[in-house]
Amino acid sequence: MTYSRGDIVIVKFPFALRDGKDVQKGRPALVVSDNMIERRYKDVILAAITSQVPPEVMELEMVLEPVKKSGLLKKSLLRLDFVMTLPEELISRKIGTLSEKRMKEVERKLKKLYGIK
């Protein structure tokens, strides 16, 4: 399946070792790569989403409310400073999308992160 920029997906991601084995949990992430760009490999660039929302939000973070369109079940934190490139096969499924308005905000923050003017 091809995922589009702005999709919120569930990713199988190892977070801890339990009894010496990797434990994979499904975690939400935002697709930030553009699927319209031709690539050699089926990798997807993602930004992490966590349900651990701190009292103070940093410049490269965004609070996401659990609206139906997003597919998120609770208030969450989008961490644009936690970007990863993963093979498409590690994505379990799409659960929703981020609004166009919020994606514009993501783009502004990513430009700042990477020093693009």
ChimeraX commands (.cxc) that place a marker at each C-alpha (Angstrom):
marker #1 position 0.00,0.00,0.00 radius 0.5
marker #1 position 1.17,3.55,-0.65 radius 0.5
marker #1 position 0.89,6.06,2.15 radius 0.5
marker #1 position 0.45,9.78,1.55 radius 0.5
marker #1 position 1.90,12.83,3.24 radius 0.5
marker #1 position -0.37,13.69,6.16 radius 0.5
marker #1 position -1.54,10.13,6.82 radius 0.5
marker #1 position -1.51,9.00,10.43 radius 0.5
marker #1 position -0.42,5.38,10.57 radius 0.5
marker #1 position 0.36,2.67,13.09 radius 0.5
marker #1 position 3.98,1.55,13.03 radius 0.5
marker #1 position 5.50,-1.60,14.50 radius 0.5
marker #1 position 8.36,-0.19,16.48 radius 0.5
marker #1 position 10.55,-1.88,19.10 radius 0.5
marker #1 position 10.57,0.18,22.27 radius 0.5
marker #1 position 12.00,-2.09,24.93 radius 0.5
marker #1 position 13.59,-5.39,25.70 radius 0.5
marker #1 position 11.50,-7.75,27.79 radius 0.5
marker #1 position 13.12,-10.97,28.92 radius 0.5
marker #1 position 15.91,-10.33,26.42 radius 0.5
marker #1 position 13.53,-10.03,23.45 radius 0.5
marker #1 position 12.44,-7.01,21.43 radius 0.5
marker #1 position 8.90,-5.98,22.20 radius 0.5
marker #1 position 7.13,-4.40,19.26 radius 0.5
marker #1 position 4.17,-2.18,19.93 radius 0.5
marker #1 position 1.93,-0.43,17.47 radius 0.5
marker #1 position 2.55,3.30,17.75 radius 0.5
marker #1 position 1.05,6.18,15.77 radius 0.5
marker #1 position 3.22,8.25,13.45 radius 0.5
marker #1 position 2.69,10.95,10.84 radius 0.5
marker #1 position 3.80,10.38,7.24 radius 0.5
marker #1 position 5.91,13.38,6.25 radius 0.5
marker #1 position 7.41,12.04,3.01 radius 0.5
marker #1 position 5.69,12.75,-0.31 radius 0.5
marker #1 position 4.60,9.59,-2.10 radius 0.5
marker #1 position 4.51,11.47,-5.43 radius 0.5
marker #1 position 8.33,11.58,-5.55 radius 0.5
marker #1 position 9.85,8.63,-7.37 radius 0.5
marker #1 position 12.15,6.61,-5.10 radius 0.5
marker #1 position 14.34,3.56,-5.46 radius 0.5
marker #1 position 13.07,1.97,-2.23 radius 0.5
marker #1 position 9.67,1.75,-0.53 radius 0.5
marker #1 position 10.73,3.65,2.57 radius 0.5
marker #1 position 8.51,6.14,4.36 radius 0.5
marker #1 position 9.64,9.13,6.42 radius 0.5
marker #1 position 7.62,9.44,9.62 radius 0.5
marker #1 position 7.39,11.69,12.67 radius 0.5
marker #1 position 6.60,10.05,16.01 radius 0.5
marker #1 position 3.34,10.61,17.87 radius 0.5
marker #1 position 3.04,9.90,21.60 radius 0.5
marker #1 position 0.16,10.06,24.05 radius 0.5
marker #1 position 2.56,11.47,26.66 radius 0.5
marker #1 position 1.74,15.19,26.41 radius 0.5
marker #1 position 3.95,17.30,28.69 radius 0.5
marker #1 position 2.73,20.53,30.29 radius 0.5
marker #1 position 5.12,22.57,28.14 radius 0.5
marker #1 position 5.17,22.04,24.36 radius 0.5
marker #1 position 8.47,22.69,22.61 radius 0.5
marker #1 position 8.96,24.52,19.30 radius 0.5
marker #1 position 9.19,21.32,17.20 radius 0.5
marker #1 position 6.16,19.69,18.83 radius 0.5
marker #1 position 2.44,19.96,18.19 radius 0.5
marker #1 position -0.50,18.87,20.31 radius 0.5
marker #1 position -3.01,16.81,18.34 radius 0.5
marker #1 position -6.57,16.53,19.59 radius 0.5
marker #1 position -8.42,13.22,19.19 radius 0.5
marker #1 position -10.70,14.28,16.32 radius 0.5
marker #1 position -12.38,11.60,14.23 radius 0.5
marker #1 position -10.42,12.47,11.06 radius 0.5
marker #1 position -7.06,11.82,12.77 radius 0.5
marker #1 position -7.99,8.40,14.11 radius 0.5
marker #1 position -6.21,9.22,17.37 radius 0.5
marker #1 position -8.03,8.02,20.48 radius 0.5
marker #1 position -6.57,10.57,22.90 radius 0.5
marker #1 position -4.79,13.88,23.02 radius 0.5
marker #1 position -1.31,13.28,21.61 radius 0.5
marker #1 position 2.01,14.98,20.92 radius 0.5
marker #1 position 3.51,15.07,17.43 radius 0.5
marker #1 position 7.30,15.10,17.79 radius 0.5
marker #1 position 8.87,16.59,14.68 radius 0.5
marker #1 position 12.28,16.22,16.32 radius 0.5
marker #1 position 11.80,12.41,16.29 radius 0.5
marker #1 position 11.86,11.63,12.57 radius 0.5
marker #1 position 12.51,8.14,11.24 radius 0.5
marker #1 position 12.76,6.41,7.88 radius 0.5
marker #1 position 11.24,2.94,7.86 radius 0.5
marker #1 position 10.40,0.33,5.24 radius 0.5
marker #1 position 6.74,0.55,4.26 radius 0.5
marker #1 position 6.31,-3.04,5.48 radius 0.5
marker #1 position 6.65,-1.88,9.11 radius 0.5
marker #1 position 3.47,0.17,8.78 radius 0.5
marker #1 position 0.48,-1.84,9.99 radius 0.5
marker #1 position -2.31,0.42,8.74 radius 0.5
marker #1 position -3.58,3.94,8.22 radius 0.5
marker #1 position -5.85,5.23,10.98 radius 0.5
marker #1 position -6.52,8.79,9.81 radius 0.5
marker #1 position -5.13,11.99,8.36 radius 0.5
marker #1 position -3.97,15.35,9.61 radius 0.5
marker #1 position -5.89,18.36,8.34 radius 0.5
marker #1 position -4.37,20.47,5.57 radius 0.5
marker #1 position -4.11,23.42,7.96 radius 0.5
marker #1 position -2.13,21.37,10.49 radius 0.5
marker #1 position 0.09,19.95,7.70 radius 0.5
marker #1 position 1.03,23.52,6.72 radius 0.5
marker #1 position 2.13,24.02,10.33 radius 0.5
marker #1 position 4.12,20.76,10.16 radius 0.5
marker #1 position 5.83,21.96,6.97 radius 0.5
marker #1 position 6.82,25.27,8.61 radius 0.5
marker #1 position 8.29,23.45,11.60 radius 0.5
marker #1 position 10.16,20.92,9.43 radius 0.5
marker #1 position 11.69,23.75,7.39 radius 0.5
marker #1 position 12.90,25.31,10.62 radius 0.5
marker #1 position 14.27,21.96,11.84 radius 0.5
marker #1 position 16.28,21.44,8.66 radius 0.5
marker #1 position 17.30,25.08,8.19 radius 0.5
marker #1 position 15.29,25.56,4.98 radius 0.5
marker #1 position 14.10,29.10,4.36 radius 0.5
marker link #1:1,2 radius 0.2
marker link #1:2,3 radius 0.2
marker link #1:3,4 radius 0.2
marker link #1:4,5 radius 0.2
marker link #1:5,6 radius 0.2
marker link #1:6,7 radius 0.2
marker link #1:7,8 radius 0.2
marker link #1:8,9 radius 0.2
marker link #1:9,10 radius 0.2
marker link #1:10,11 radius 0.2
marker link #1:11,12 radius 0.2
marker link #1:12,13 radius 0.2
marker link #1:13,14 radius 0.2
marker link #1:14,15 radius 0.2
marker link #1:15,16 radius 0.2
marker link #1:16,17 radius 0.2
marker link #1:17,18 radius 0.2
marker link #1:18,19 radius 0.2
marker link #1:19,20 radius 0.2
marker link #1:20,21 radius 0.2
marker link #1:21,22 radius 0.2
marker link #1:22,23 radius 0.2
marker link #1:23,24 radius 0.2
marker link #1:24,25 radius 0.2
marker link #1:25,26 radius 0.2
marker link #1:26,27 radius 0.2
marker link #1:27,28 radius 0.2
marker link #1:28,29 radius 0.2
marker link #1:29,30 radius 0.2
marker link #1:30,31 radius 0.2
marker link #1:31,32 radius 0.2
marker link #1:32,33 radius 0.2
marker link #1:33,34 radius 0.2
marker link #1:34,35 radius 0.2
marker link #1:35,36 radius 0.2
marker link #1:36,37 radius 0.2
marker link #1:37,38 radius 0.2
marker link #1:38,39 radius 0.2
marker link #1:39,40 radius 0.2
marker link #1:40,41 radius 0.2
marker link #1:41,42 radius 0.2
marker link #1:42,43 radius 0.2
marker link #1:43,44 radius 0.2
marker link #1:44,45 radius 0.2
marker link #1:45,46 radius 0.2
marker link #1:46,47 radius 0.2
marker link #1:47,48 radius 0.2
marker link #1:48,49 radius 0.2
marker link #1:49,50 radius 0.2
marker link #1:50,51 radius 0.2
marker link #1:51,52 radius 0.2
marker link #1:52,53 radius 0.2
marker link #1:53,54 radius 0.2
marker link #1:54,55 radius 0.2
marker link #1:55,56 radius 0.2
marker link #1:56,57 radius 0.2
marker link #1:57,58 radius 0.2
marker link #1:58,59 radius 0.2
marker link #1:59,60 radius 0.2
marker link #1:60,61 radius 0.2
marker link #1:61,62 radius 0.2
marker link #1:62,63 radius 0.2
marker link #1:63,64 radius 0.2
marker link #1:64,65 radius 0.2
marker link #1:65,66 radius 0.2
marker link #1:66,67 radius 0.2
marker link #1:67,68 radius 0.2
marker link #1:68,69 radius 0.2
marker link #1:69,70 radius 0.2
marker link #1:70,71 radius 0.2
marker link #1:71,72 radius 0.2
marker link #1:72,73 radius 0.2
marker link #1:73,74 radius 0.2
marker link #1:74,75 radius 0.2
marker link #1:75,76 radius 0.2
marker link #1:76,77 radius 0.2
marker link #1:77,78 radius 0.2
marker link #1:78,79 radius 0.2
marker link #1:79,80 radius 0.2
marker link #1:80,81 radius 0.2
marker link #1:81,82 radius 0.2
marker link #1:82,83 radius 0.2
marker link #1:83,84 radius 0.2
marker link #1:84,85 radius 0.2
marker link #1:85,86 radius 0.2
marker link #1:86,87 radius 0.2
marker link #1:87,88 radius 0.2
marker link #1:88,89 radius 0.2
marker link #1:89,90 radius 0.2
marker link #1:90,91 radius 0.2
marker link #1:91,92 radius 0.2
marker link #1:92,93 radius 0.2
marker link #1:93,94 radius 0.2
marker link #1:94,95 radius 0.2
marker link #1:95,96 radius 0.2
marker link #1:96,97 radius 0.2
marker link #1:97,98 radius 0.2
marker link #1:98,99 radius 0.2
marker link #1:99,100 radius 0.2
marker link #1:100,101 radius 0.2
marker link #1:101,102 radius 0.2
marker link #1:102,103 radius 0.2
marker link #1:103,104 radius 0.2
marker link #1:104,105 radius 0.2
marker link #1:105,106 radius 0.2
marker link #1:106,107 radius 0.2
marker link #1:107,108 radius 0.2
marker link #1:108,109 radius 0.2
marker link #1:109,110 radius 0.2
marker link #1:110,111 radius 0.2
marker link #1:111,112 radius 0.2
marker link #1:112,113 radius 0.2
marker link #1:113,114 radius 0.2
marker link #1:114,115 radius 0.2
marker link #1:115,116 radius 0.2
marker link #1:116,117 radius 0.2
view
